[in-house]
Amino acid sequence: MARIQEKLPNLLCLVSPDLSEIKHLVNGELTEQRGFTNEEVDAQKVEDIFTPQSIDSLRELMKTEVEIDGMHDIDKNRTRVIELEMKCKDGSSMFTENQLSFLHDELGKLDSVLLIARNISARKIAMIRQELAIQILECLNIEEDVDRTIGKIIGLIRENLKIDLVDFHIFESPEEAKSFKHDGNESIIPIKDNETLLGFLQLKSKDGKIFDRETIAFFERIVGSIGVAINKNRTRQALALKEEQLRHAQRIDSIGQLAGGVAHDFNNLLAAIMGHTELLMENFEDTPEEEIRESLEVIDNASKSAAELTKQLLAFGRKQTLQVSLLKTDKLFKDFQKILSRLLGDEIDLKFEYPDDLYTIEADKTQIEQIIMNLVINSRDAMPDGGKITIKAHNEVVEQDEFVSHEELKAGTYVCITVEDNGTGIPDHLIKNIFEPFFTTKPEYKGSGLGLSVVHGIVRQHDGHIAVESEVGKGTTFKILLPAITS
């Protein structure tokens, strides 16, 4: 008889309505499936069999049934079905379907409940996985960044499958994939799109339990869709970035062309103004000399200021003719260092750092000096109480063409010049506008907004590249790459 009971699939027991007492009738195959012996199960109470959440559900059902049992015309032979989770010996749980039949004494009072439980874990898990797969696909169909999507998927997996540790390692480059390491105590599932390895899905349980083949196969199917979605998302983001870079470059170029055209016309007018001013200063004798000279000096100074503005506009518009020559960058720094030191004064600590083997550049010496001068003055203005400015240079090789800071950077050999300060810094939301004409972070009447535009124009006219990094309260670094002559 005992052997027959062991082969029965179901668990049969009598439970008191308040769940305080339980009498085991047949343990069945559920005993072995839960990992217990018959003797261990016979000694178990209700709280030893079901999970706390399932006990709460069972207690709520029992309370309701006790209340309605005394009603007239109630079916005393009724049954109820409820899904509950049973505890297993290894700390896990299994899903069971429980049929409850209500037993009464001679007076018709509810006496006990016959509970018949059967294991439905396979069916339940299949349903959960199917629903989870649908939810994950819905996440992947929403166009948002990869990190946000992966975060939602991790939450869904943890909530539905109750896996202790779920993590996605998505690689930005093949080198990152090669350096990935894990401790060997978790399941690692590769995420691919075609043959391209994009990352790994990491699964781990606190007790070190190995995931069964069916679970691994489910995740292998899921990560296939995730891999396709990641590549699609990256392609979409890369396209959007390039479109924004192109629009930015076109905007800068169109404004530069306009500024260049205006500057040429304006320069012709200034030449006439300054020429007539000189003639008046030499030949106008009928008016008292002091009065004429004062008036003409005002005109002369204004003309020269306008000429300087024109020079900046021309440089911004890349219309100025370059007077190029072969320049040794280290010699340029040595000659320029004294001028900058006198300009900055004692409150600014100015340092130059560069090796003796800097490559030669083909450039306009005056304009390269103007670049450095403008950046140094900006740094000085960002440190009203003094600070440190460091000008560095080194040789740099760019391996392949790429888009950086909205501009195309060609592969090749460059001299890299950086100007660093520890000033107030530039907020993130302003960085994208920093090279636009007439844009300035300085107080009103403290800057024209053309200084960095001029720097940008000169660098681009030399086929170079400029970028900026900044952190509020810590300082700003401008990095300039100028094509080098290596032969």
C-alpha positions in Angstrom: 0.0 0.0 0.0 2.8 2.4 0.9 4.5 1.8 -2.5 1.1 2.5 -4.3 0.8 5.8 -2.4 4.3 6.8 -3.3 3.5 6.4 -7.0 0.4 8.6 -6.8 1.0 12.0 -8.4 -1.0 14.0 -5.9 -0.6 15.1 -2.3 -3.7 14.5 -0.1 -4.2 15.9 3.3 -6.9 17.1 5.7 -6.5 20.7 6.9 -8.5 22.5 9.7 -10.3 25.6 8.6 -7.9 27.8 10.6 -4.8 26.0 9.1 -3.6 25.1 12.6 -3.8 21.4 12.1 -2.9 19.1 9.2 -3.2 15.4 8.7 -1.3 13.8 5.8 -3.1 11.1 4.0 -1.0 10.5 0.8 2.3 12.2 0.2 2.7 10.9 -3.4 5.3 11.9 -5.9 5.2 15.5 -4.6 7.3 14.3 -1.7 10.2 13.3 -4.0 9.7 16.3 -6.2 10.1 18.6 -3.3 13.2 16.8 -2.1 11.8 15.4 1.2 11.3 11.9 2.6 7.8 10.6 3.7 8.9 10.9 7.3 9.9 14.6 6.9 6.6 15.4 5.1 4.5 13.7 7.8 6.1 16.0 10.4 5.4 19.2 8.4 2.8 21.8 9.3 1.0 24.0 6.8 3.7 26.8 7.1 6.4 24.1 6.3 4.7 23.2 3.1 3.5 26.4 1.5 5.3 29.8 1.0 4.2 32.7 3.2 2.4 34.4 0.3 0.5 31.2 -0.5 -0.5 30.7 3.1 -1.9 34.2 3.1 -4.0 33.4 0.0 -5.1 30.1 1.5 -6.0 31.6 4.8 -8.1 34.4 3.0 -9.9 31.7 1.0 -10.6 29.6 4.2 -12.0 32.7 6.0 -14.4 33.4 3.2 -15.6 29.8 3.0 -16.2 29.6 6.7 -18.3 32.8 6.5 -20.5 31.5 3.6 -20.7 28.0 4.9 -23.6 28.8 7.3 -25.7 30.4 4.6 -28.9 28.8 3.4 -28.8 26.9 0.2 -25.0 26.7 0.1 -23.6 23.7 -1.7 -22.0 21.6 1.0 -20.3 19.5 -1.6 -18.7 22.4 -3.4 -15.0 22.5 -4.3 -12.6 25.3 -4.8 -9.4 25.4 -6.9 -6.4 27.7 -6.0 -2.8 27.9 -7.2 -0.3 27.8 -4.4 3.5 27.6 -4.2 5.1 24.8 -2.2 8.4 25.0 -0.6 11.2 22.6 -1.7 14.0 21.3 0.4 16.7 23.2 -1.6 15.0 26.5 -0.9 13.2 26.8 -4.2 9.5 26.5 -4.8 7.1 24.7 -7.1 3.7 25.7 -8.5 0.8 23.5 -7.5 -2.9 23.4 -8.3 -4.9 22.7 -5.1 -8.5 21.4 -5.1 -10.3 22.0 -1.8 -13.3 19.9 -0.7 -15.2 21.0 2.4 -16.1 18.3 5.0 -18.8 18.7 7.6 -19.7 16.9 10.9 -23.1 15.3 11.8 -24.5 18.7 12.6 -23.5 20.2 9.2 -20.7 22.3 10.7 -17.5 22.8 8.6 -15.1 20.4 10.2 -12.1 20.1 7.9 -11.0 20.6 4.3 -9.6 17.9 2.0 -6.7 19.4 0.0 -5.5 17.6 -3.1 -2.4 19.1 -4.7 -0.7 18.4 -8.0 2.4 19.8 -9.5 1.8 22.2 -12.3 5.2 23.9 -12.4 6.1 22.9 -15.9 2.8 24.3 -17.3 2.9 27.4 -15.1 6.5 28.2 -15.9 5.8 27.8 -19.6 2.9 30.3 -19.3 5.1 32.7 -17.4 7.9 32.4 -19.9 5.5 33.0 -22.8 4.1 36.1 -21.2 7.6 37.3 -20.3 8.7 36.8 -23.9 5.8 39.0 -25.1 6.6 41.7 -22.6 10.3 41.7 -23.6 9.4 42.0 -27.3 7.2 44.9 -26.5 10.1 46.6 -24.7 12.4 46.0 -27.7 9.8 47.5 -30.0 9.9 50.8 -28.2 12.5 53.2 -29.6 14.6 54.3 -26.7 18.2 54.0 -25.7 19.8 50.5 -25.1 20.5 51.1 -21.3 16.9 52.0 -20.5 15.6 49.0 -22.5 18.0 46.6 -20.8 17.1 47.9 -17.4 13.4 47.2 -18.1 14.1 43.7 -19.3 16.2 42.9 -16.2 13.3 44.0 -14.0 10.9 41.8 -15.9 13.1 38.7 -15.6 13.6 39.2 -11.9 9.9 39.8 -11.3 8.6 36.9 -13.3 11.3 34.2 -12.9 12.6 35.1 -9.5 16.3 34.8 -10.5 18.6 36.3 -7.9 21.1 37.9 -10.2 20.4 39.0 -13.8 22.8 41.2 -15.6 23.5 42.2 -19.2 27.1 43.1 -20.3 26.8 45.0 -23.6 30.1 45.7 -25.2 31.0 48.9 -27.0 34.0 47.4 -28.8 35.6 44.0 -29.6 38.4 44.8 -27.2 35.9 45.1 -24.3 34.5 41.7 -25.2 38.0 40.1 -25.0 38.6 41.6 -21.5 35.2 40.3 -20.1 35.7 38.0 -17.1 33.3 36.0 -14.8 33.8 33.8 -11.8 32.5 30.6 -13.4 29.7 30.2 -10.9 27.0 31.6 -13.1 25.4 30.9 -16.5 26.7 33.1 -19.3 24.7 33.3 -22.5 26.2 35.2 -25.5 24.2 37.9 -27.1 24.8 38.1 -30.9 23.4 39.6 -34.0 24.4 37.2 -36.8 28.0 36.4 -35.9 28.8 39.6 -34.1 29.2 39.2 -30.4 27.5 42.1 -28.6 27.6 41.0 -25.0 26.6 38.4 -22.5 23.6 37.7 -20.3 24.7 36.7 -16.8 22.4 34.5 -14.6 23.2 33.4 -11.1 21.4 32.1 -8.0 22.4 32.8 -4.4 22.7 29.1 -3.6 24.8 28.3 -6.7 22.0 26.2 -8.2 22.7 25.3 -11.9 20.0 26.4 -14.3 18.4 23.6 -16.2 18.7 23.2 -20.0 15.2 24.3 -20.6 15.8 27.6 -18.8 19.0 28.2 -20.7 17.3 27.4 -24.0 14.5 30.0 -23.2 17.1 32.7 -22.6 19.0 31.8 -25.7 15.9 32.4 -27.7 15.3 35.7 -25.9 18.8 37.1 -26.4 18.6 36.5 -30.1 15.8 39.1 -30.3 17.7 41.4 -27.9 20.9 41.2 -30.1 18.9 42.2 -33.2 17.2 45.1 -31.3 20.5 46.4 -29.9 22.1 46.6 -33.4 19.0 48.2 -34.8 19.0 50.7 -31.9 22.7 51.5 -32.4 22.3 52.0 -36.1 19.4 54.4 -35.5 21.4 56.3 -32.9 24.5 56.5 -35.1 22.4 57.8 -38.0 20.7 60.4 -35.8 24.1 61.5 -34.5 25.6 61.9 -38.0 22.5 63.8 -39.1 22.9 66.2 -36.2 26.7 66.5 -36.9 26.0 67.3 -40.5 23.3 69.9 -39.6 25.7 71.5 -37.1 28.6 71.6 -39.6 26.3 73.1 -42.3 25.1 75.7 -39.8 28.6 76.7 -38.9 29.7 76.8 -42.5 26.7 78.9 -43.7 27.2 81.4 -41.0 30.9 81.5 -41.8 30.3 82.2 -45.4 27.9 85.0 -44.5 30.4 86.5 -42.1 33.1 86.3 -44.7 31.1 88.1 -47.3 30.1 90.9 -44.9 33.6 91.2 -43.7 35.0 91.8 -47.2 32.6 94.6 -47.9 33.1 96.1 -44.5 36.8 96.0 -44.9 36.6 98.1 -48.1 34.7 100.7 -46.3 37.2 100.8 -43.4 40.0 101.3 -45.8 38.3 104.3 -47.2 37.6 105.7 -43.8 41.1 105.3 -42.6 42.6 106.8 -45.8 40.4 109.9 -45.6 41.2 110.3 -41.9 44.9 110.4 -42.6 44.4 113.0 -45.3 42.3 115.2 -43.0 44.9 114.9 -40.3 47.6 116.1 -42.7 45.7 118.9 -44.7 42.8 120.2 -42.6 44.3 123.5 -41.3 41.3 125.9 -41.1 40.1 124.5 -37.8 42.1 124.7 -34.6 44.6 121.9 -34.6 43.8 120.6 -31.1 40.1 120.3 -31.8 40.6 118.6 -35.2 43.2 116.2 -33.8 40.9 115.1 -30.9 38.0 114.4 -33.3 40.1 112.6 -35.8 41.8 110.5 -33.2 38.4 109.3 -32.1 37.6 108.4 -35.7 41.0 106.7 -36.1 40.6 104.6 -33.0 37.1 103.6 -34.0 38.3 102.6 -37.4 41.0 100.5 -36.0 38.6 98.7 -33.7 36.3 98.0 -36.6 39.3 96.7 -38.6 40.1 94.3 -35.7 36.5 93.1 -35.7 36.7 92.6 -39.4 39.8 90.5 -39.0 38.0 88.3 -36.5 35.0 87.9 -38.9 37.4 87.0 -41.8 39.1 84.4 -39.6 35.8 83.0 -38.5 34.6 82.9 -42.1 37.8 81.2 -43.2 38.3 83.8 -45.9 41.6 85.2 -44.7 44.6 84.3 -46.9 47.0 82.1 -44.9 50.7 83.0 -44.8 51.8 79.5 -44.2 55.3 78.3 -43.5 56.9 75.3 -41.8 56.8 75.8 -38.1 58.6 74.0 -35.3 56.0 73.9 -32.6 58.5 73.8 -29.8 60.2 76.9 -31.1 56.9 78.7 -31.4 56.2 77.9 -27.7 59.6 79.2 -26.6 59.2 82.5 -28.5 55.6 83.0 -27.3 56.1 82.0 -23.6 57.5 85.4 -22.5 54.7 87.4 -24.2 52.0 85.3 -22.5 53.7 85.5 -19.1 53.7 89.3 -19.3 50.0 89.3 -20.5 48.8 87.1 -17.6 50.6 88.7 -14.7 51.7 87.1 -11.4 48.2 85.8 -10.4 48.2 83.2 -13.1 50.6 80.2 -12.9 51.5 79.5 -16.6 53.3 76.3 -17.5 54.4 74.8 -20.9 54.9 71.0 -21.2 56.1 69.5 -24.5 58.8 67.1 -25.7 61.8 68.1 -27.9 60.7 65.9 -30.8 57.5 67.6 -31.7 56.6 67.3 -35.4 56.7 70.3 -37.8 53.4 71.9 -38.9 52.6 73.9 -42.0 50.7 76.9 -40.7 50.3 80.6 -40.4 52.4 81.6 -37.4 50.4 84.7 -36.6 47.1 82.8 -36.6 48.4 79.9 -34.5 49.6 82.5 -32.0 46.1 84.0 -32.2 44.6 80.6 -31.3 46.7 80.2 -28.2 46.3 83.9 -27.2 42.5 83.7 -27.4 42.3 80.4 -25.4 44.7 81.7 -22.8 42.7 84.9 -22.4 39.5 82.9 -22.0 41.2 80.8 -19.3 42.4 83.9 -17.5 38.9 85.4 -17.6 37.5 82.2 -16.1 39.9 82.6 -13.1 39.3 86.1 -11.7 41.1 85.2 -8.4 44.0 83.6 -10.2 44.8 80.0 -11.1 46.8 77.7 -13.2 47.0 77.4 -17.0 49.0 74.6 -18.6 49.8 74.5 -22.3 50.9 71.0 -23.5 51.8 69.5 -26.8 52.6 66.0 -28.1 52.6 64.0 -31.4 49.4 62.0 -32.0 48.4 59.5 -34.6 44.7 59.0 -35.6 44.2 55.5 -37.0 41.0 56.0 -39.0 38.5 58.6 -40.1 35.8 59.4 -37.6 33.3 62.0 -36.5 34.2 63.8 -33.4 32.4 66.8 -31.9 30.2 67.2 -35.0 33.2 67.3 -37.3 35.1 64.8 -39.5 38.6 63.9 -38.3 40.8 62.4 -40.9 43.2 59.6 -40.2 46.8 60.9 -40.0 49.6 62.3 -37.9 49.0 65.5 -35.9 50.6 67.8 -33.4 48.1 67.9 -30.4 48.0 71.2 -28.5 46.0 71.4 -25.3 45.2 74.5 -23.1 44.1 73.5 -19.6 42.8 75.7 -16.8 41.3 75.2 -13.4 38.7 77.9 -13.7 35.0 78.0 -13.4 34.3 75.6 -16.2 31.4 75.5 -18.7 28.0 73.8 -18.0 27.2 70.7 -20.1 24.2 72.3 -21.8 26.4 75.2 -23.2 29.3 73.0 -24.5 27.5 72.3 -27.8 27.2 76.1 -28.5 30.7 77.1 -27.5 32.1 77.7 -31.0 29.0 79.4 -32.5 29.4 83.1 -33.4 28.3 85.7 -31.0 27.7 83.1 -28.3 29.5 83.8 -25.0 29.4 82.7 -21.4 30.9 86.0 -20.3 28.9 88.8 -18.7 27.3 91.4 -21.0 29.8 93.8 -22.5 32.7 91.5 -21.5 33.1 89.6 -24.8 32.0 89.8 -28.4 31.2 86.1 -28.7 33.6 85.8 -31.6 36.8 84.7 -29.9 36.2 80.9 -30.0 34.4 81.2 -33.3 37.6 82.7 -34.7 39.7 79.9 -33.1 37.4 77.4 -34.6 37.7 79.0 -38.0 41.5 79.2 -38.0 41.8 75.5 -36.9 39.4 74.3 -39.6 41.2 76.5 -42.2 44.4 74.6 -41.3 42.5 71.3 -41.8 42.7 70.7 -38.1 40.3 69.7 -35.4 39.3 71.3 -32.0 37.3 69.9 -29.1 36.5 71.0 -25.6 36.0 69.2 -22.3 34.8 71.0 -19.2 33.5 70.4 -15.7 31.9 73.2 -13.6 34.1 74.2 -10.8 37.1 72.2 -12.0 38.1 73.8 -15.2 38.3 73.5 -19.0 40.5 71.8 -21.5 40.7 72.7 -25.2 42.4 70.1 -27.5 43.6 71.1 -30.9 44.9 68.7 -33.6 47.0 70.3 -36.4 48.2 68.2 -39.3 51.9 67.4 -39.0 54.8 67.1 -41.5 56.7 64.0 -40.7 58.9 63.5 -43.7 
